[in-house]
Amino acid sequence: MSTEDPSDTDEPRHPYETEDSFHPMGEQWENRMREELEETDYDADLGMQMARDAQRLVAGEISEEEFYAEYHDDVKEEFETDERPIFDDLEGVDIDEFEDESLLESLADVDLSADDVSRREMMNKMGAAGLFLGYSAFATYDDTDDEVPQLVDGVRPADEDERKHRWGMTIDLERCDGCLACVSGCISENGTSTGANWMYVFTYEDEQSESENPNQLVRPCQHCSNAPCAKVCPVRARHTRSKDGIVLTNYEVCIGCRYCQVACPYGVNYFQWGDPDVEMSRLEHVDMTPDEVRALDPGEDAETYGGHTYAAEGSERLNALQDANDHVYDGRGWWVDSRPPIGTMGKCTFCPSRQDNTTGDNGNEKGSVACMDACDQQGMSAIHFGDLDAEVGDDYDRAVRYLEERQAKADNRDRTNKFDANIYFYDTEVSSDTAASAGAPDLSSVDNGYYSLHLVQRDAGSSDSEWGVYDTEEVLVAGSALPEGDFSGSIGSFGGVPSSELQVLNTQGTTEIPASVVYDGDLGDGEVLETTVSLRLGSDGETLASQSLTVNEAGASQDLTFTVNGGSIESPEGSYVLYLAVEPANGEVSAAAHEGVYLTAGEPNVDLPSAPYGSVTGQEGSLSNVPNILHKGGSSEIDATISYPSSEPLDAQIGLVLYNGETEEVVAQTEYSFEQQYTSNTAWDSGLSTFKLLEDLGTSPNITYIGNEPGPNAEQVSAEEMPVAYADISNKWDVQVLDKRLERLKYGANVPEGATVGGGGGGGDH
């Protein structure tokens, strides 16, 4: 193996290689990667050279045969094995010509049931069999005369006609406002440690962009179909699932060599230095070891991809996982989801437990990911996950459907530039200064109930002229809110009107209402907290049902089911805020969650009429961050974006109007002057701009972006200039969130000073 500096060679370079660095992220990043490799027990020179050649490989500068042959001896010497797919992923290799004892003879010589046989010892004894099979195949080998299976899982998804899906994303950067909801949602789902930002949002400035506002780049793992990280893993812990193209790490197998981290051109890998911030006991998963999970029957209808069997619906394995709402194992019974154990590599996983239905029927459906859910809940819907092999109209077509719809909209636009104005309103007076500058509304004269909230515009100085409507949302106007406390939670679905997604509570018969409660405060050792949890109509209204709850663990979710007897409800028909109220002994009542609800004895009439105005002509506008409930005694910021396709000045009144067919109330109004022409990320005169990160490198990333691609001189803005600071976002685990990885490279709990990691992974969680 050559240990010379790659920049000193005359070998062909990949498209992003420079004289200073082979890594697309630059010389500083490459130097950091070398420093971190040198802190392991493994060969740093080997890791750096393999990373460079893996990137040359995906760029087509060298062949797979050349790459694997070049490093086979060195990998075997360093790791006592080379499980890279030397045979099964290459063409024209005759196994019979391999100069070693036969595969079956090698397997027969190994006592696979012995408790004291380490994984390395097993691989060393197996020789060629280990090279050929890979860990999961020989781990289940039963010493029979069956044919040895060929593994395909490893470096690429199966061909389209042989795979089930190809999961990926369309991310609309023009809709991203940098709120970091996706970052928070990812941490809450996976329990990642401080510093491990599997989902990261870069706010940056770029001289190539015509935007006057900071740009956003949302960066999860790209789940490449030609992933360099999977090509360098000596034990094939990092692999691409043949079934659906998701790139994952088998935490059981990972030895923490970190070669994948260096080979990845996107910088999305994180090594778990210390104990994870979130203990295994706090993650939702079946209480079994990986071997025990895989021993469960996958069912007669189980499907096999890449030599591995995925549990079928109704099978013993899948039922056990679903009953536990498992977020750790995938359908193969492999430990690949949620945060990694100490000493192993972690990164964005595309939520494989969801894609394999191991989470059960709890809102984490197949075809969804946590970051997309969080973005949707924030009202932005910038992230669209789905099957990239799907046609529009197929199941799981959201990513391809959204991209097609945006393309069609761009193709039909007038080819003019647009002006964006972000305008902020408040649903109640929060201060005299705010009221004066924003025309803060007073909701005291508005009756409680459901309304259409319209973003409207008319010419300035024309108070008698009719409004024109840009955008409309539905909201519930209600009285003062029940205060928040040390509890959070949720109220599950119990029925509603599909057209408005309104929860409906019928006063005839009984209704089962699911809920969950989490105590976010502190508990001492052995301390318990006795509480009463109730469903309440309004902040000081009727209690519909209640039950006692004992809290003995902070941060743990406790599921409840309330039975509401509709015949005993005394409150009149109408709209309410349904609170999940928690009252600790000797404490004040607070809201863990709330939901708009319509109380009725019959079919609710909640279809709101259209606005009594026409549309704004020649302009576009939209509302965002609109809360479902506007409390008269609180304040909420509502964002509006106006697109003005003209270079001519315009003075306008912008307003918010509440309307329910009877009441028409202007609750916010401000003057705004459109004074200059402005081109957004995607100018209307250039159609839809899309790109894939580092596409020319040949990695075949499975994420398509809509909007501006960062230029070579793009610079990340300071934390003070970001729309939302990383330190200010919350998550389910109360894990501290850092902005830049440079702030804390060695993350995880109790990381010793000067920590180095080498040798086996697995971390002892199981």
C-alpha positions, 0 to 999 in steps of 0.5 A, spaced: 500 500 500 502 506 498 502 511 504 504 517 499 500 524 499 494 523 494 496 530 492 503 528 490 501 522 485 500 523 477 493 518 478 487 521 475 483 525 480 476 526 481 472 532 479 472 535 486 479 533 488 485 539 488 492 540 489 491 541 496 486 535 498 482 529 495 476 531 499 470 535 497 469 538 503 476 541 503 483 541 506 481 543 513 476 537 513 481 532 510 486 534 516 481 533 521 479 526 519 486 524 519 487 526 526 481 523 528 483 516 524 490 517 528 486 517 535 484 510 533 487 503 533 487 502 526 492 504 520 490 512 518 494 511 512 490 506 509 484 509 511 485 515 508 488 512 501 482 508 501 477 514 502 481 517 496 480 511 492 473 510 493 471 517 491 475 516 485 472 509 484 465 512 484 467 518 479 469 512 474 477 513 475 478 506 477 474 500 477 471 496 482 476 490 481 482 495 481 479 498 488 478 491 491 484 488 489 489 494 491 487 493 498 485 486 499 492 484 502 492 490 507 485 490 509 486 483 511 493 484 515 490 490 518 483 487 520 484 480 520 479 479 515 476 483 509 469 482 508 468 487 503 464 484 497 470 481 493 466 476 490 459 477 490 459 484 487 464 483 482 463 479 475 467 474 472 470 471 479 471 463 479 470 461 486 473 454 485 480 458 483 480 461 490 486 458 493 484 456 500 480 450 503 473 450 501 467 454 503 464 449 506 470 445 509 472 452 513 465 453 516 465 446 518 471 447 522 468 453 526 464 451 532 459 457 531 455 456 537 461 457 542 460 462 547 467 464 547 469 465 540 469 472 538 467 475 531 474 476 529 477 469 531 471 466 527 473 470 521 480 469 521 478 461 522 474 461 516 478 465 511 475 465 504 468 463 507 469 469 511 471 473 505 465 471 501 459 470 506 459 476 511 457 476 518 450 475 518 450 469 513 455 465 517 452 467 524 446 463 522 449 458 518 447 451 521 453 447 518 448 443 513 450 441 506 445 447 504 448 451 498 452 457 501 448 464 500 451 469 496 450 476 499 448 482 495 447 487 501 453 491 501 455 497 496 448 498 492 441 497 491 438 491 487 436 493 480 429 496 479 426 490 477 429 486 483 428 491 489 421 493 492 423 501 493 428 506 492 427 511 498 429 518 497 427 525 498 425 532 494 427 538 499 424 544 497 430 550 499 425 555 497 420 553 503 425 552 508 425 558 513 431 555 518 426 554 523 430 547 525 424 543 526 427 537 522 433 537 527 429 537 533 424 532 530 430 527 528 433 528 535 427 526 538 426 520 534 433 517 534 436 520 541 442 522 538 447 525 542 450 532 543 454 534 537 451 528 532 446 532 528 444 527 523 439 532 520 443 539 519 441 546 516 446 550 514 444 558 513 449 561 509 451 567 504 453 566 497 455 571 492 452 567 487 445 568 489 441 574 488 437 573 494 438 578 499 436 573 505 440 568 507 440 561 504 438 554 507 441 548 505 438 542 509 443 536 509 441 529 511 445 523 509 444 523 501 443 515 501 447 514 495 446 509 490 453 508 489 456 510 496 463 510 497 462 509 505 460 502 503 466 501 499 471 502 504 468 498 510 472 492 512 467 488 516 461 490 511 457 494 517 456 500 513 452 497 507 446 499 502 440 495 503 438 491 496 431 492 498 430 499 498 437 503 497 437 505 504 445 506 507 445 503 514 450 501 519 449 494 523 451 496 530 453 489 532 458 489 526 461 496 526 468 496 529 469 503 529 475 504 524 471 510 522 474 509 514 466 510 512 467 517 515 473 519 511 470 516 505 463 520 505 464 526 501 458 529 505 461 529 512 454 526 515 458 521 519 458 521 527 463 517 531 460 515 538 465 517 543 462 516 549 456 513 552 450 515 548 446 521 552 440 517 551 440 510 555 438 504 551 432 503 556 429 510 554 429 508 547 422 504 544 424 497 542 423 490 544 426 487 550 431 482 546 438 481 543 439 482 536 440 474 536 433 473 539 430 478 534 432 474 528 430 467 531 423 469 531 419 467 525 419 472 519 413 468 517 411 464 511 410 471 506 417 473 508 421 477 502 428 476 501 433 481 498 440 481 498 440 474 501 436 477 507 429 475 510 425 481 512 419 479 517 412 479 513 406 482 516 402 478 522 409 474 523 412 472 530 418 477 529 414 483 526 408 482 531 413 482 537 417 489 534 410 492 533 407 491 540 414 494 542 413 500 537 420 498 536 425 504 533 431 500 534 431 494 529 429 493 522 425 487 518 431 483 518 432 483 525 438 488 525 440 493 530 441 499 525 436 504 527 436 510 532 442 512 536 449 508 535 452 505 541 459 507 544 465 506 539 460 505 533 458 510 527 452 513 526 448 517 521 441 519 518 438 512 517 431 514 513 428 511 519 428 504 517 424 501 522 418 505 519 419 503 512 419 496 515 413 497 519 416 495 526 414 501 529 406 499 529 400 503 527 402 509 532 403 515 526 410 513 524 407 510 518 411 507 512 413 512 507 414 517 512 421 520 516 421 524 523 424 530 519 419 530 514 413 530 520 416 535 524 417 540 518 409 538 516 407 540 523 411 546 523 407 548 517 413 549 512 413 542 508 419 543 505 421 535 506 418 530 501 420 523 502 418 517 498 419 512 493 423 515 487 421 509 483 414 510 484 410 513 479 405 519 481 399 516 483 402 510 486 403 508 493 409 512 497 409 517 491 410 524 495 417 525 493 416 524 486 409 528 486 411 534 489 417 535 484 413 534 478 408 539 481 413 544 482 416 543 475 409 544 472 408 550 476 414 553 474 413 551 467 406 555 467 409 561 470 409 568 467 417 569 466 418 575 471 422 576 477 418 576 484 419 580 490 418 577 497 416 580 503 416 577 510 410 580 514 409 579 521 402 579 525 400 578 532 394 575 534 393 579 540 397 586 543 404 583 546 407 590 547 405 597 545 411 598 541 409 591 537 402 594 537 404 600 534 409 597 529 405 591 527 398 593 527 397 588 533 389 586 533 385 585 539 381 579 539 376 580 544 370 582 540 371 576 536 366 570 538 370 563 540 369 558 534 372 556 527 374 561 522 377 562 516 383 566 516 385 570 510 391 574 508 389 579 504 391 586 500 388 592 497 391 599 495 394 603 501 389 609 502 383 605 500 380 603 506 373 603 502 376 598 497 375 591 497 380 586 499 383 581 495 385 574 498 392 571 497 392 565 502 387 562 507 388 557 513 383 555 518 383 557 525 380 556 532 379 562 536 378 561 543 379 564 550 385 564 554 390 558 554 391 553 560 399 555 562 404 550 560 408 546 566 413 541 567 409 536 562 408 535 555 404 530 551 399 529 546 392 527 544 390 522 539 385 522 534 378 520 536 374 522 530 373 528 526 371 531 519 375 529 514 375 535 510 377 540 515 381 534 520 377 537 525 376 533 532 369 531 533 366 529 540 359 526 540 355 527 546 351 521 544 355 514 546 362 514 549 368 516 546 375 512 547 380 518 547 388 516 547 393 520 550 400 520 552 404 524 558 411 525 559 414 529 565 420 533 563 422 536 570 427 533 575 426 527 579 431 525 585 433 517 586 427 513 588 422 520 588 415 519 585 410 524 583 403 523 584 398 526 579 391 527 576 391 527 569 384 530 566 381 532 559 378 539 560 374 543 555 377 550 555 382 552 560 377 553 566 371 549 563 368 542 564 372 536 566 370 530 561 374 524 564 380 524 569 385 518 572 391 518 577 398 517 574 404 516 578 410 518 575 417 515 577 421 516 571 423 523 568 422 523 560 418 517 559 412 517 555 406 514 559 400 512 555 393 513 557 386 512 554 380 516 557 373 514 556 368 520 555 361 519 557 357 523 552 351 523 555 354 526 561 357 532 558 353 539 560 357 544 556 353 546 550 354 544 543 360 548 540 367 549 539 372 548 544 379 547 546 380 540 549 386 540 554 390 534 557 391 537 563 396 535 569 395 537 576 400 534 581 399 533 588 400 540 591 401 543 585 398 547 579 394 545 574 398 545 567 397 543 560 401 537 557 397 538 550 391 541 547 387 540 541 381 544 537 374 540 538 367 541 536 362 538 541 355 536 538 350 531 538 349 530 531 353 531 524 357 538 525 357 543 520 364 546 520 365 547 513 367 554 512 364 559 507 369 562 502 372 569 503 367 574 500 373 577 496 376 576 489 383 573 489 389 578 488 391 579 481 398 579 478 401 577 485 402 571 490 402 570 497 402 565 503 401 564 510 406 560 514 407 558 522 399 559 523 397 556 530 391 551 530 388 555 535 388 563 537 388 564 544 385 571 546 389 572 552 396 570 548 400 572 542 402 568 536 407 570 530 404 569 524 408 569 517 406 572 511 410 572 504 408 576 498 411 575 491 410 581 487 412 580 480 414 587 478 419 593 478 414 598 479 413 601 486 406 599 490 404 601 496 399 596 499 395 595 505 396 587 508 391 584 513 389 578 516 381 577 516 377 572 520 371 570 517 366 564 518 360 566 514 357 571 519 363 575 522 368 579 518 373 581 523 380 585 520 384 583 526 391 585 523 393 590 518 399 594 516 402 598 510 407 595 506 411 598 500 414 594 494 419 598 492 424 594 488 425 588 484 428 582 487 429 575 485 428 569 489 432 563 490 429 560 483 427 566 479 421 566 475 424 567 468 429 561 469 424 555 471 425 550 476 432 550 479 434 543 482 440 540 483 443 534 487 449 535 492 456 533 488 452 529 483 458 530 478 462 525 483 458 519 481 455 517 488 448 517 485 445 521 491 437 520 492 436 527 495 434 532 490 434 539 492 429 545 489 433 552 489 440 555 489 446 550 489 451 553 494 457 556 490 464 555 491 464 561 496 458 560 500 459 561 507 455 559 513 453 565 517 454 566 525 449 563 530 447 570 531 445 571 524 441 564 524 433 565 524 433 560 529 439 558 534 441 551 535 441 552 542 434 554 542 431 548 540 428 543 544 427 535 543 424 529 547 430 527 551 432 534 553 439 533 549 443 539 548 444 541 541 450 544 538 451 548 532 457 546 529 461 540 530 467 544 531 464 546 538 465 538 540 468 533 536 468 528 541 460 527 543 457 522 548 456 522 555 462 521 560 468 522 554 474 521 558 480 526 556 484 524 550 479 518 549 481 513 543 477 508 540 479 501 537 477 494 537 469 491 537 463 496 537 456 494 540 457 498 546 454 493 551 447 496 550 445 489 549 
